[in-house]
């Protein structure tokens, strides 16, 4: 079942350098090479992931997107500029770590016949988009020196680059379809822009920041601008030229002057562009999304037609508030040229009393009239989704105090017609989640709600006390009654990927079970099921693993759950060393806190640095053990420690009662907020033999304007910040703690200093700890060498301190 790497070094020679070090207790403060976990773990890591399926707008073809599981560390070591919350590769003017697809396969839905798309050598495909008619598709291709635009034919599978088009992908999406269905609006490198600004050898002067006397609470952001040279670099790499590219003829035409565009979107009639231009003065405390911007309507020559808004730097937005002025400005998809946006009626302050917090406004071309109010929301407006006909608009609002959402149906063609409240529910109530509306692409490229004969379609996770069973419902827009078109079969997990028939009678689904790897199939209303793909089991050595949904209660009566995984060769009655892996979440009440999440009928294949790899080494796993923090959102963290300790004890008690674990050999682990939980559990309980905390934050005074769902600042609740900070209780962490952190972590609040200082605190107080930093890695680890080394560290740590722990 398991071979101890220390006992059999010849079998797992990659373990030797650090495993021997761990077991000897010698100090490990020096640079070490990347290590590898056991062969059975490596074999699973190297298995290809299941491709994603992207259905064409015409619903007759699929694109299967084959991703790379873990790139080499050399890819992460590429040049990187950290500017305004962005990470830019200056060599190709794209994101530093873009998504990578290594292959594309076309497939016809009728017969499942695959056709490999011809790609360049060593492909690095990014975003893939179908043309609205489904006859062609386009994608980005990243090279060491540029981000290219490529186009492919859905019939032949041939693909070719768009000559003369070099994309500027520094700010993300760089492509959108024009309503004619064959022209692309692209963000490209401005011609003749010259060389990148060089850092001055002699400083221009001091860097100065000044407060105006007005409150400016900000989260602890990273990768911010630091000085005037950073501002110049940001302007250079973020500025783009808008370009119209005809995918049929290859003709190009520039639009307006280069600028730093946050977005640019064509009107449904193709006569205008809605652009959002970012400009100075910039901030050294906030990322790019908060920078000043001009929201404007241009014609296709780049001439200003209408000024929507001039938005200042968003440095005085209250915590959990919104900026004043128009926000979420967009085109109504089914009107020729009608602008829609939301605007705060309460100054954007959630603590201010107001009868209505927001209203939704519209303005039709030629934009010379006063905006018309479409709807007022009592709570904060979150989004509007447009139907394809009959003026349907689905508007959502959110009450932060209750964590409550209300959804309204209204007819935008008849503003005086009464609106209807359709759903009124807690956002945490998974059992009553009605699902997400299915969308379709119109010929003009706009995405809208799919409507058919007075119905829309809702796809949901289907959460229930027995686990998730995904579904597709048809909702009658008049009666608001639903009819179930598809429900995941029992003892399997099958979800809807796309609606293939107008009436929902044919669906593309993804099916899996504990014994069957994920594959795509076509489902019909008559119950027929036709397989389209036949991907093999990537890790057959895992098939004996069993997963069981376990429910239990903690001492205060709050219902809890976890999935108990047991290794492939588990013998009934055997008590195993165990790993509890969790992530705390906040809830208003015990009822929603106790709802079951996930499914025991998923196909188990660990990805990345997953804790599920412990199953290959003879451990039981208490996976996703619920750690609810129940209470008023304003004060729930007052009892954070007591609640997570009680939840952890209840999980261990239940697994012990089932006879599956040795309760004296349990380790705890988590990532990010789960790492924060882990350190706290070691400091405030004696339930665990050791812990693994990855990329966490441990000193909450370093995140003084709130963290996770904590709404109070440090100065409003200093005793809470102190109580929940493991750093403040490092003298109580007596069980061995493994700290792992990416050296380039850019997640707000979890900068590497958090782990470094906790390690120093534990070490200084005589505790046992190990601190591992991963070069070039961010909040989540992606490089092959980093993943392998992380798993090596995790397995070795728990083998020493949990599995082979001395009694007592």
Order of alpha helices (4+ residues) and beta strands (2+ residues): alpha-alpha-beta-beta-alpha-beta-beta-beta-beta-beta-beta-beta-beta-beta-beta-beta-alpha-beta-beta-beta-beta-beta-beta-beta-beta-beta-beta-beta-beta-beta-beta-beta-beta-beta-beta-beta-beta-beta-beta-beta-beta-beta-beta-beta-beta-alpha-beta-beta-alpha-beta-alpha-beta-alpha-beta-alpha-beta-alpha
